[in-house]
Amino acid sequence: MIQRVTVPGLFPPPVYSHATVVEAGTRLAFLARSVPLDAEGKLVGAGDPARQAEQVLANLTEQLRAVGSGLEHVLSTDVYVVSTETAALSAVWDVVEASGLSAGPHSSTLLGVACLGYPGQLVEITATAAVPEGGRP
């Protein structure tokens, strides 16, 4: 069972929850390094954070499928964007929001950072997801 909590008395977040509670016994998957590289290791969307976010989400979807889960089971994400401009962060968040990530608001942190691991990389997402019963790699 997944319970998403928006805390009364705190400023309500726009499209994410303050906390997510998972019932003990649920299988969890911890997904790292969803990056904007294609299957051959080439950067997708050079200079375009929104296009890179699309590729990152496509890669995250494949990672989730490999462990028997899906975007609708994501509990928490950290979204990293190389920028000091809120407009770039907002553009990436718009892609995340439109992706169908999470059936309900998930817990998320959106961060502007100085750099990421690959030359030209502007976006990266780490995620934690529930793996539903019967979901097997």
C-alpha positions as CSV (number, residue, x, y, z in Angstrom):
1,M,0.0,0.0,0.0
2,I,1.3,3.5,-0.9
3,Q,0.0,6.5,1.0
4,R,0.9,10.0,-0.3
5,V,0.8,12.7,2.4
6,T,0.3,16.5,2.0
7,V,0.9,17.9,5.5
8,P,-1.8,20.2,6.8
9,G,-0.3,23.5,8.0
10,L,2.6,23.4,5.4
11,F,2.4,25.2,2.1
12,P,0.7,22.8,-0.3
13,P,3.1,21.6,-3.0
14,P,1.9,22.1,-6.6
15,V,2.2,18.6,-8.0
16,Y,4.0,16.5,-5.5
17,S,3.4,15.3,-1.9
18,H,5.4,16.1,1.2
19,A,5.9,12.5,2.1
20,T,5.2,9.0,0.8
21,V,4.6,6.0,3.2
22,V,5.0,2.4,2.0
23,E,3.6,-0.5,3.9
24,A,6.3,-2.9,5.2
25,G,6.8,-5.9,3.0
26,T,6.6,-3.9,-0.2
27,R,9.5,-4.5,-2.7
28,L,11.3,-1.3,-3.5
29,A,13.6,-0.4,-6.4
30,F,16.2,2.3,-6.1
31,L,17.1,3.7,-9.5
32,A,20.1,5.8,-10.2
33,R,21.6,7.6,-13.2
34,S,18.7,8.1,-15.5
35,V,20.6,10.2,-17.9
36,P,20.0,11.7,-21.4
37,L,22.1,9.1,-23.3
38,D,20.8,6.8,-26.0
39,A,21.5,3.1,-26.3
40,E,24.8,3.8,-28.0
41,G,25.9,6.2,-25.3
42,K,25.4,9.4,-27.3
43,L,24.0,12.5,-25.7
44,V,20.4,13.3,-26.7
45,G,19.2,16.9,-26.8
46,A,22.4,18.8,-26.6
47,G,21.7,22.3,-25.1
48,D,18.0,21.5,-24.7
49,P,17.0,20.7,-21.1
50,A,13.4,19.8,-22.0
51,R,14.5,17.3,-24.7
52,Q,17.1,15.8,-22.3
53,A,14.3,15.4,-19.7
54,E,12.3,13.5,-22.3
55,Q,15.2,11.1,-22.9
56,V,15.9,10.7,-19.2
57,L,12.2,9.8,-18.6
58,A,12.3,7.3,-21.5
59,N,15.4,5.7,-19.9
60,L,13.8,5.7,-16.4
61,T,10.8,4.0,-17.9
62,E,13.1,1.2,-19.3
63,Q,14.8,0.9,-15.9
64,L,11.5,0.5,-14.2
65,R,10.3,-2.0,-16.7
66,A,13.5,-4.1,-16.1
67,V,12.6,-4.4,-12.4
68,G,8.9,-5.1,-12.9
69,S,7.6,-1.6,-12.1
70,G,6.5,1.5,-13.9
71,L,6.2,5.3,-13.7
72,E,2.9,5.0,-11.8
73,H,4.7,3.2,-9.0
74,V,7.4,5.9,-8.5
75,L,7.4,7.1,-4.9
76,S,10.2,9.7,-4.9
77,T,12.5,11.4,-7.3
78,D,15.4,13.8,-7.3
79,V,15.6,15.9,-10.5
80,Y,18.9,17.5,-11.2
81,V,19.1,20.4,-13.8
82,V,22.3,22.2,-14.7
83,S,21.1,25.7,-14.4
84,T,20.8,28.7,-12.1
85,E,17.7,29.9,-14.0
86,T,14.3,28.9,-12.6
87,A,12.9,28.9,-16.2
88,A,15.2,25.9,-17.1
89,L,14.1,24.1,-14.0
90,S,10.4,24.8,-14.8
91,A,10.8,23.6,-18.3
92,V,12.2,20.3,-17.1
93,W,9.5,20.0,-14.4
94,D,6.8,20.5,-17.1
95,V,8.2,17.5,-18.9
96,V,8.3,15.5,-15.7
97,E,4.7,16.4,-14.8
98,A,3.5,15.6,-18.4
99,S,5.2,12.2,-18.4
100,G,2.6,10.4,-16.2
101,L,5.3,9.9,-13.6
102,S,3.5,8.6,-10.5
103,A,-0.2,7.8,-10.3
104,G,-0.6,10.4,-7.6
105,P,1.7,13.2,-6.5
106,H,5.1,11.7,-5.6
107,S,7.7,13.1,-3.3
108,S,10.2,15.0,-5.4
109,T,13.1,17.5,-5.1
110,L,14.0,19.7,-8.1
111,L,17.6,21.0,-7.9
112,G,19.7,23.4,-10.0
113,V,23.3,22.2,-10.0
114,A,26.6,23.3,-11.4
115,C,27.4,20.2,-13.5
116,L,26.6,16.5,-14.0
117,G,28.7,13.6,-15.1
118,Y,28.7,13.6,-18.9
119,P,29.9,16.4,-21.1
120,G,26.8,18.4,-22.2
121,Q,24.5,16.7,-19.7
122,L,21.8,19.0,-18.3
123,V,19.4,16.6,-16.6
124,E,19.5,13.6,-14.4
125,I,16.8,11.8,-12.3
126,T,17.2,9.3,-9.5
127,A,14.1,7.5,-8.3
128,T,12.6,5.1,-5.8
129,A,9.7,3.0,-6.9
130,A,7.5,0.3,-5.5
131,V,7.6,-3.0,-7.3
132,P,4.0,-4.4,-7.4
133,E,3.4,-8.0,-6.4
134,G,3.9,-10.1,-9.5
135,G,6.3,-7.5,-10.9
136,R,9.4,-9.4,-11.7
137,P,12.4,-8.5,-13.8
